[in-house]
């Protein structure tokens, strides 16, 4: 993990935003499969996964936006 120390904070923000987005894709797929009845799960599981999806997408959008603007929000 020493290679991440050489990367600028803005690039780490953009990378983390990309990771959040890539994590949101299988969560969205799971929500669709549970909603259609292909996978087991009830309303509580759907609620949890939709909340997780919202936080992942909000984090991805926020981190990527601030990376493009040039503002460091990560410590």
Buried (B, 14 or more C-beta within 10 A) or exposed (E): EEEEEEEEEBEBBBBBBBBBBEBBEEBBEBBEEBEEEEEEBEEEBBEEBBEBBEEBBEBBEBBBEBBEEEEEEEE
